[in-house]
Amino acid sequence: MDCVFCKIVKGEIPSKKVYEDEKVLAIYDIHPRAKTHILFLPKEHIASAMEINEQNSQVIAHIFECIPKVAEQLGLQNGFRIVNNCGKHGFQTVMHIHFHVMGGQQLKEEMG
């Protein structure tokens, strides 16, 4: 498999880690769109939200349990945005599900 996020999870590609446990890795986005821009990804390869099922949904739930803890540590108490791009029309560029957490500033209302 030639998945860039799987390679990051395995340590084959360096990243700036924010959080890690047995199921999840959170890293700084290399092309930030906000003052604070973190990517949360499962260590298990799940291509997109279209592949979430009974067997892997617990890792997605775990990501959403980790996000507020990390957000608090990063000083995002005033709020943040969580974004998941799904599929070609949703502009998903890496086919490994991940969640963008952006904050640290007043974000614009529009998403584009």
Protein Blocks (a to p, Z undefined) as FASTA:
>chain_A
ZZfklmmmnopagcddfbdcfkbccdddfbdcbfbdcddddfbdcfblmlgcfklmmmmm
mmmmmmmmmmmmnopmnopcddddedjklopabdcdcddddehiacdfblZZ
